[in-house]
Amino acid sequence: MTATQEPTSPEIGRDRRRKEDQRLITGRTRWTDNMKLPGMLHLAMVRSPFAHATITGIDTSEAKAAPNVVSVLTGADFGEELGACINAWPITPDQVAPVHSPMPADRVSFAGEIVAVVAARSAAEARDAAELVDVEYDELPAVVDLKQAEQDQVLAHPDLGTNKSAYWVFDSAEMGTGGDVKEAIETARTDGILIEREYRQQRLIPAFMEPRSVVVDPTGEQLTMWSATQVPHIVRFALAATTGVPESKIRVIAPDVGGGFGGKLQTTPEEWIAWAVGRRLGKPVKYTETRSESLVAAHHGRDQWQRLTLAATKDGTVTGLNVELLANLGSHVAVVGGGVPVLGAFMFNAIYKFPAYRFGCQTVFTNTAWTDAYRGAGRPEATFAIERLMDELAHELGRDPIEVREQNWIKHEEFPFTTVAGLEYDSGNYEAATARAKEMFGYDELRAEQQRRRESGDKVQLGIGVSTFTEMCGLAPSRVLGSLDYGAGGWENAQVRMLATGKVEVTTGASAHGQGHETAFSQIVADRLGVPFEDVEILHGDTQVAPKGLDTYGSRSLVVGGEALVQATDKVVAKAKRVAAHMLEASEEDLEFTGGRFGVRGTDQGVAIQEIATAVFAAHDLPEGMEPSLDADATYDPVNFSFPHGTHLCAMEIDTETGRVDIRKYVCVDDIGNVINPLIVAGQVHGGLVQGIAQALWEEAVYDEGGTLVSGSFVDYLLPTAADTVNFDIDHTTTPSTTNSLGTKGVGEAGTIASTPAVVNAVVDALRPMGVDDITMPCTPDRVWRAITEAQASRTQEGQA
């Protein structure tokens, strides 16, 4: 028997360096592109240079004659064999959507769409041959601008007859969750305050560390795909649903995945093409995109116009909110792309007690890369809008922006609170998080410094930005997703296996791509079973090893996947308790389980769970009728979303002569419920902050009028480095969630959601005395300088008039 080992201290709440980091940082990784199979061929994609064009001919003869080229195939060669990329979220019954062929045979609808594929014996030879494929196009008018697309004058898909895909509405008056927003607006117009604004959410590119890669091996009885994906279980289902291959014959593996941010939450054309080519040729094939291909053809995020109206009384109490979104789908409806704005619909009201609310969203096609979830998926867009509006309301009132927020937010004693959008926030304490943030920030001192600089006419002005946010995460109760016409559930599965030696093997359907699942989940299991952290092995990302799962997105891994783990481990303990009672010749009611050991109350008799595992393996003396296994699995369907919240404060220095923007100080205090691993949480928050700040200051995907992506490299698409940011001061308050046993809330997207409005509010706050009340993101020095000069020119004209 293996000697048992007592854990030295509780794991939950403990800083643990990530188990997986030793493998990742020493180069012993299992990236998809590292895969090498006997006889494997390499693929290169031929992509359209045009945003919209008819394919009139493809000559592949020269490419086929190139050295070591095995095959060159077009959409016409495949026909229906390719299947179609799925749309899992038709948000309205009348949604208009084109069929999304992985490789169209007749017409391309965005620059970068695949029109042919080359299979060769090396990646370099495949890419060289791809240059030899001669494609003839008849260019068509392209629609790129979102507002122009809404007018239907130029159609992204002429056969559809419109660019409009779906219009989705939530109205609190109709849903019974609040009053009539039209009435609130009219009242404010005549006897209150009305704030009307339009904000632009620019297009962003996920820009993950590892470009997408896929390997397909069709040579076995079971067809296997390795993919750099966030969603191996969903890819498996989609392949079976669209290609006719039984799901039992498909194995999808997501090995080490170098980041996703929503950008690998897809069933991609490249996966479907690799699948089809491998089956056609009967050989393993690999495709790994270049960084340029990733920027051009991997899905993008955000890309909305937001038209907003906030109504309030003269004392600053909010009375109504109306939101109209115009959201760019790009060329096709992606897996959940049509529903991303709908996620945001429930968050525009944020932490505030709006009596009336209406949200309407028009989704529109353009001849650009398709959009889908990008870190935060709808919630950053909503948070940005409402936090900008609350600053505008404070400015209108001439009051401190935190004071106005506090007047309108849900007080801690009012939880649980049902919002005007119909969600029940289970717990929170906005007062505590804000008080801690103000203390860390030195809020009053910085406001005093700001006033001194304004009075002295300092060329470098100081701006202070506020963002108080909440988000819904832990996607989500299946019944709620069903009511929104989402094509899947929100449950998650876990299996816990006690091995004969006392070690623990765990499988989870939550597939990691950098979050630290192996570490955090090991901590949960170690505490629940009372075994050492080192004795727990977490297995994931393989549909054969972990056959049940709905994968990783929407900050669901811990609050949904973690709860499935808890339920599975509790079942293991219950089984072990029966065996322990038998071994100790005691009643189960007389046993207590502490620190991995069952003991008889009032005695020193006891047995460790590892000893029980060995005894069950031997099966020499088990309770009558008990099977020789402690293993258990659980599938957990959450009863509610989780609602983390926080207060973020940002100080920005703006050089009014050059437009230069510098972050002076950034403080955030988040409430994510109980914390499993503070070190992992800090990493998640830091990464999220950088992505949100990058949207505010640096990142933007830009197309020219013809539909060519002009920010198609990291020369033109600015990703920040550590040198571009400051040290963040982070802390947390704790109000445990009441809807899961761990008391946890999501954290993976919080930093991204809250930071963007904090930064933009700070930039605008610095420049308000000069007449600037908005700057379209990203707030580059050029845009800041132009906003200053235009405001000055406007004031000069007004003075002359």
N, C-alpha and C positions, 0 to 999 in steps of 0.2 A: 504494500500500500504506500502511496506517496504521502510523505509527511504533510500535515496541514500547516498552514501559515496564517497567523492572525494579521489582518490589516492594522496598521499602526494608528491611523486617524481617519476621520470621515473624508471622503473624496469630494462630495458635492460642496462647492464653495471654495475649493482649493486651486491655487495656481499650479497647473501641470503643463510642462512643455509638451508639445504635440508629439504623439507617438510617430506619426507619419513623417515628421520633418526630417528625421535622420535619413530616411530613404530619399526624400525629395531633394534635400540640399546637398547630398553627396553623389548625385547623378545615378543612383540605382532606381531610377523611376521606370514606370511601365507605361510610357506614353504610347498612344496608338501608332505613331510614326516609327516607334522602335520595333514594331512587329516585323519579323522576317519569317516567311513560310516557304517551304520548298516549291520551286516553280512559280513563285509569285510574280505577277505582272504589275506594272505601274501605269496609272492613268493620268492623263492631262485633259483638261476641258478647253474646248474652243468656245469663246464667249463673244456675244454680240457687242460691237462698238457703238451700236445705235440704241437709243432709248425706245424707239418704236419703228418697226420696219417689217415688211413682208419678206420672207425668205423665198427667193425665186430660183435658187439653185445652189447646190453644194458639190464641189469637185474634190474628192478625197484621194484621187489616184496618186498624186505626188507624195502625199503623206503616207499612203500604204506602201510605197516603194522605198521609204526611208529606212535606214539601218535599224534592224531589230524591232521593227514595228510588227505587231501581231494582228492588230485589227483597228479599223477606224469605223465608228458607227454614228449614225445620225438618228434624229427622232423618227424619221420615216422608216428607218431600218427596224426600229423596235415596235412601232405601232402601239397597241394597247398593253404590250408586255411590261411597260415601265410603271404602270399604275399611275397614281396621282398623289400629290402631297395633300394631306388632310387639313380640313378646317373643323376644329373640334368645338367651336363656339359660335354658332349662328345666332346672333343676339336677338334677331326678330324673325318671325315666320316668313316674312317677305324679303329677307336679305338677298340682295343681288350679288352674285359672285361668279367669276369665271372659273373654269376647270384649271387647276394648277398642275400642268404637265411638267415633270422634271426636265424634259428636253423637248420643247415644242418643235413641230415639223413645219409649221407654216408661217408663224408670226412671232416676233419677239416684242416684249412689252417693257423692258428696262435694259439699260446698258449694263452688261455683265451677265445676261441670261445665257444659259448653255445651249449651244446648237449642235455640238458634235463632241465625241470623246475619242481619244487615242489611247490604245493599250500597247505598251512596249516593254522591253525587258529591263529598262532602267527609267528612273524619273526624268533624267536629263534628256534621254532619247525621246521620251513621250512628249516633253515640252517642245523640243525642237521640231518634231513632226507636226505638232498642233499648229505651229506657225505656217505650215505648208498647206493646211486645209483652206481651200478657196471658197468663200461663201459670197454669193451674190444677194444683195438686199435691194429692195425698193423702199426707200425711207418714207415714213409716214409722219404726219404732224404729231408732235409729242406735247403732252400737258405735264408740266412740272410744278407750277405754282399751285398751292393748295386752294387759294381763293378763286383762282381762275378755273380750277377743276370743278368747283362747286357750280359754276355757271353752265357747264355742259356744252361749251362752244367747241372745244376739242376733246375727243373721247379717248381715254386710255385703252378702252376695249370697244371698238365700234359696234361689235355684235351685241353688246349689252344695251346699247341705246342711251346710256347714262353713265356718269361717273359716280353717282350716289349709290352706296351699298346698302346702308341701313340707317334708320333714325330711331333712336332709343330714348325713352322718356321716363323719368321718375318725377311725380308730382305729389307733394305731401298732402295736398287737399284731396286728391283722388285716392291716394293710398291710405288715408285715415291716420297719418302720422303727424299732421300739422295743418296749419291754416292755408289760406289762399295767398300765394305770393304776389299776385297782381294787385290785390287789395292792399297788401303791405307796402308795395312800391308806390301806389297812388297816394296813400296816406303820407308817406315820407316825402313825396314830391311837393305836397302842399303844406305840410306841417311837420317837417322833420329833416333828416339828412339823407341824401341819395348819392351814392358813390357809383359811378359807371366807368368801367375801364375795359381795355382790351390788352391781353398779354399774349406773347408769343413763346411757345415752348419749342425751341429749335430742335432739329433732328440730330441725334447722337448715334455713335457707333460703339458697340460694346468693347471692342479692342482688347479682347482677352489675351493673356500671355501666350497660350498655345493656340495656334491656328487650328481650324477644324481638320480632322483626319478620320478616315474610315478604311477598314480592311474587311474584306469579305472572303470567307473560305467556303466554297460550295461543294467541296470534295467528299465530305462525310455524309453519314446518314442524316445528321442534323446540320442544317446550314447555320454558320456562325458569322456574326458581324461584330467586330470591335469598332467602337466609335467614340470619339471625344464628344460625348453628349451628357447633358444633365438628366436625360429622361430615357434610360435604356428600356424600361418596361413599356413606356408609351411608344417607343420606336418599334418594339416587338409587336405590339398590338396593331400598330398602323401598317406594318409590313404584311401581317396576316390579313388584315381587312382589305388591303388594296391590291395585293399581288396574287391572291389565291393560294398561297402556301399555308398549310395548317400551322397554327400557332405552336403546336407541340413540336414542330420540325424546325423552329427558329430559336436560336440562342443569341442574345445581344449582350455584349460585355462593354461596360464603360470602365476602362482601367484608370490609371491616374489621369485626371483631367485638369489641365492648367487654366482654371478660371472659366466662368461662364457669363455671369451677370445677366442672365436671361438669353444671351446670344447663342447658347447651345440648348435652348429649350425649343427644339424644332424637330420635325421630320424633314430633312433637307433634300433638295434635288440631288446633291452629290451622293447621299446615302442610297437613294433609290437607283441612281445610275450605276454605282459600284455594284449594288446587288444584282442588277440586270446583266451587267457585263460579265460578272463572275459566273453567273448561271449560264449565260450564252456560251462562254468560252470553256467552262468546266475547269477553271483554274482560279487560285487565289489572286485577288487584285487589291491594290492599295491606291488610295488617293489622299494626298495631303496638300491643302491649299497653300498658296503663297500669301504673304501678308497683303500684297496688293489685291489679290482675289478676295481675301477676307474683308477688306475695307469696302470693296465695290459690291460684293455679292452676298455676304452674310447679312442677316437681317439687321435693320436699324431700329432705333427707338425714339419715343416722344413724338415730335412733329405735330403740334396742335396750335390752333388759334383758340383763345379763351375769351369769350365776351361775357362780362360779369356785371351784375347790378346788386349792390348791397343797400338795404334800407335800414335806417336806424332812427330812433327818437332824437330830439335835440340834446338830450343828456348823454347820448352815446350808447344806448341799449339797442342791440341789433333786433330787428323785427322781421327781416326777410332776406332771402338770397336767391337770385336767379342766375343760372349758369347755362350758357349755350356754347358747346364745343364744336369745332370743326376739326376732325381727326383724319390724318393721312394714313391710309392703309398701304400706300405704295401700289405695286402692280397687282398684288393678289391678297386674299385674306389668309393670313398665316394661321398657324395652329390655334393660338388663342388671341391673335392680333385684333380681331374684331371686338373682343370683349375687354381689352385692356382699359379703354376709357370708362367702361361700365364699372370696373373695380374702383376707379376714382370717384364715381358718382356718389358713393356712400361716405366719402371722406371730405368733400368740399365744406361741409358744415363743421368739420374738425372737432375741437374741444368746446365749441360754443353752443349756447342754448338758443338756436334760431327757432322762432315759432312757426315760420313758413319757409318752404324750400321747393324749388323746381330745378330739375336738371334735364337738359336735352342735348343729345349728341348725334351729329351727322357724320358718318364715316364716308370717306371719299377715296376713289382710286386715282392714282397718277402714274406716270411712266418713270417711276423711281423704284429703288430696291424696296421690297416689302418690309413693313414694320411689325414689331411684336414686342413682347415684354422686354424691358430694360430695367435694371435694378430698381425695384420699387413698384414698377408696373401700375401706373395710374395714380398711385398715392403721392408720389413726388409732384406730379402735375397739379393735383388738387391742393396739396399743402402750399405750394408756391403761390397759387392764386389767392387763397384765403388769407395767407399771412401778408401778402402784399396789400390786400384790401384792408386788413385791420390796421396796417400802418397808415394807409390813406385816411381811414376814419379818424385815427388819432391826430393826424395832421390837420384835418378839417376842424377838429374840436380844439386844437391847440393844447393837447394833453400828452402826457408820457405814454408811449405805445404799450408798455407793460401794464400800466394802470388801466387802460381801456380794455386790454385783453382780460385782465382779472375781473373786471366788471361783468364780463359776458361769459366767462368760462364756467364749466360745471364744477361746483365746489366738492371737496373731498367727501363731505358728509352726505352728498346727494347720490353716491353710487350705491347699488347699480342704477344706471341712468339710461333710459331709452331715448335715442336721439330722433331728430326730425326726419332722418333718413331711415329710421326703423331698426337700427342696430342697438343692442343692449351692451353698453360698456360695463364690464363687470367690476372693475376696480381702477383706482387712480388717485393721484394727489398732485395736482398741477401746482398748488401753492408751495409744497415742499421742494419740488424740483426747481421751481423758479427762484425761490429764496436762496437755495444753495448755489445756483448758477450766478445770481447777482453778487453773492458774497465772493465767490472765486474770481469773478470778472473784475471786481472793483467798479461796479456799475456807476455809483454816484460820483466817484472820483473821475471816471472817464467822461461823464456828462459835464462835469465842471471844467475839465480840460477842453472839451469840445467848445464850450461857451467862450472860454478865453481865446481860443484860436479864431473863432468867428469875430469876436470883438476886435482883435488885433489885425484882422485881414491877412492872416497867415496864408501863404500861397499853398501850403499843404494842409488841407482840411481833414478833420477827423469825423468819420461816420460810425454810428453804432447801430447794428442790425439785430433784430429780435425775431426768433422763430419759436413759437410754442406749438407743439404738434402732437398728434396721435396718429396711429395707423391701424388698420385691420390686417392681421397676418395670421399665419397658421392655416392657410387655405386648405380646407374649410369644411363646415358641415355639408355632407353630401346632399341633404335635402335642400339646403340653400342653393347650392350649385345647380341642382336640378331645376329649381324654380327660375333660375336665370338662363336655362337652356344650355348649360355647360355640358360637354360631352362625356365627362368622367365624374368620379366621386372625389371626396376629400379625405378618405381614410388612409391609414398606413399600417403596415404589417411588420412584425418582428418575431423572430424565433430565438429561443435560448436553449442551448444544449449543454448539459453537464457531462463532461467527458470522464472516462474511467479514472484518469489520473487526478481528477479534481479541478482540472482547468475548465474554462468556460468558453464556448464558441457561440457567437451571436451573429445572426443575419438580420439585416434591416433593408427594407425597400427604399429607404432614403439614400440616394446615391451622391456621394460627396464630390465636390470639385474645388476644394480649398478651404472648407469651413471648419475642419477639425473634428469631423464626426467620430473618427476612430478613438480619439482621446476623450471627448465629452461623453460619448455613449459608454465607454469603458468605465468612466467614473460613476455613472448612474448604476450600471450593473454591479460594479464592485461594492457600492454601498448597499444596494438592495439584497445582494446575496451574502455580503460580509466576506468577500474573498479579496485577495490582493489585486490592485489595479493591473499589475503586470500579468496576471493570470487570465485576463479577459482578452479575447481576440474578436475583432469586429470585421465581418465579411459583408461586402456590399458591391453593387455595381455589376452584377452578373445575374441574368434572369434564370440561370440554371441553379446557381448557388442560393440566391434569394429570389424564389420564383414569384412572390407576391410583392407588389409595391406600386406606388404612384410617384416616386422619385422626389426631386429636390428643386424647389422654387417657392416664392411667396413666403419666405421665412417660416416654413412649415416643419423643418426637420426635427427641431427639438420639441416644439409644442404638440406635434402630432406623432412623429416618429419616436420621440422620447417617451411619450405616454404609452405607446404600444410596447416599448421595451419594459416599462414599469409593470404593465399588466401581464406580460409574459413571464417576467421574473417572479412576480407574486404567485403565478400558477406553479412555477418550479418549487417555490418555498412550500406551498400547500401540499404538493406531492411528497416533498422531502419530509414534511412534518409527520405524515402518516408512517413513513418508514422509520423515522426517529423514534416514534412512540413504540413501534414494534421492537426496535433494537434495545430500547431502554426499559421495556416492559412497563410502560407508563401510559396513562390516558393522554390523548392529544390535548385535552383541555388543561392538563397540568404542565404543558410545555410552553416555554417562551423562547423566542428566537432573537438573539442579540449578537451582533458582531460575527455573524456566520456560524453560530453555534446554537443548537437546541439544548436547553437545559431543563431539568425537572425542578419546578419551583420548590424552594426550601431545602434543596440538596446540592451536592457538588457533582451529581451525575450529569453527563452531557455528551454530545457527539457533534462533530463539525460537519457541515454540509458536504465538504470534500470527501470525508469518510463515508458518508451516505452514498455519494455518487459511485464510489468504488464498490460498495456493497450491492448497489442496484445493478452495476455491471456484472458482478459475479452471479447475482440472482439466486444465491444458495438458500436464503431465508428471508423471503419477502412476505408482507401481509397477504392473507388469503385473497385471491382474485385480483391482485395488483400486477399490472404489466411491468416488466423490468425497464423502466424509463422514467427519468425525471424531466425529460425535454418537454417544452411547451411553446406554443405560439399564440399570438394575439393579434387581432386586427381592430384597430381603434378608429372610430369615426368621431371627430370632435363634436361637442355640443354647441360650440360657439367659436367665433374667431377669438384671437387674443388681441389686446389693445395696449401695446407699449406706448409710452409717451415721453416727452422731455422738453427741456428748454435749452435752446442754443443761442449764444450771444457772440457777436462778431464785431471787432473794431477794425475799420479800414482807414488807411491814410491815402488820400487822393491828391496828387500834384495837379493843381488846377491850371497850371501853365502847359503841361505836357500830356495830361490824362493818365499818367502812370498810377497804377493801383497796387497797393501793398497791404497784405494782411498784417495787422499789428498784433492782434490777440484773438484767440478763438477758445471759447469755453462751452462745453456741453454737459448737461446733467440729464441722463436718460433713466427712465424707470422701466426696466424689462422684467420685473418680477424677481423671483429668486434666481440667483446666478449659479450656474454649474461650474464654470471655469472662468474666473476673472481675466486671466491672460488671454484666452481666446476671445472673450467679449471685447477687450481693449483692441485687439487686432481687427475684429469685425467693424468696430466703431471707427477706427482710424481709416481703414480702407473705404468705408462708406462716406466719411467726411470728404476725402480727397475726390471721390467721384462726384459728389454733389457740388463741391466748390469748383470743380473743373467745368461743370455745366454753367455755373454762374460767370466764370471768368475766361475760360479758354476754349472749350470744345464746341465744334459745330461742323456738321456735314453739309456741304454746299454743292448744289448742282448749277450748271449754267443753263441758259434758256433751252438748249438742245437736249438736256437730260444727261450730260456728261458730269460725273462726279469730279469736281475740281479739287476736292480735299481727299484725294485717294491715296495719300501717303502720309507718313508721320512728319514730313516736312510741312505739310499744309494742314493736317489735322493734329492739333497741339494736345498731346498728352502730358500732364504734369509729372515732374519728378520730385523727389524729396527736397530738392533745392528751391522749388517753386512754392513750398508751403512753410508753415511754422510748426513749432511744437504745440500740439493740442492739449489743453487742460480738460481732462474728462473725469467724471465721477458719476455715481448713480444713487438714486433713492430706490426704496423697495416697497412696493405694494403688490403682494403676490396675486397672481391670477387665481380666481376662484373656480375656474372651469377645467383645470387639470390638477392632478395630484401633486405634481412637482411645483406648482405655483409659478411656472415660467411663462415668459412672453417672448416673442421673436425679437432678434437683434440684427439680423444680417443686412437689413435695408434701412434701418433707422437713420444712420448717418447721412445717407444719400437723400432721404426724404426731407430732413430738417435743414440741412446746411445751405441748400441753394437759395431759399428765400432769406435766410439770415445774412448771407453775403450781399445779395442784391439790395436788400433793405438798408444795409450799411452804406453801400455806394450811393444810393439815392439820398439817404439821410445826410451824408456829407455835402451833397450838392444842392439840397433844397433851398438854402438861402440865395443861391444863384438862379433859381427858377427852374431847376430840373426836377421833374416828378416821376420820370421813368427812363430806363435805358434798356433796350432790347438785348437779351443775352446772346452771346457772351459779352460781358462788360469789358471789352478790350480797351487799351489806352486810346486807340483811334475813335471808338464809339463814345467813350467818356469825353474826350476832347471835343468831338463834334457836338455832343449834347450841351456842353458848356458854352461853346461859341454860338450855337443856335439860340440858346436861352438868352445869352447876352444881346444878340442881334434883335431878338423879339422884344426885349425890354427897351432897347434903344428906339425901336420903331414906335412902341407904345408911348414912350416919353415924347417923341417928336409929334405924335398925333395929339 
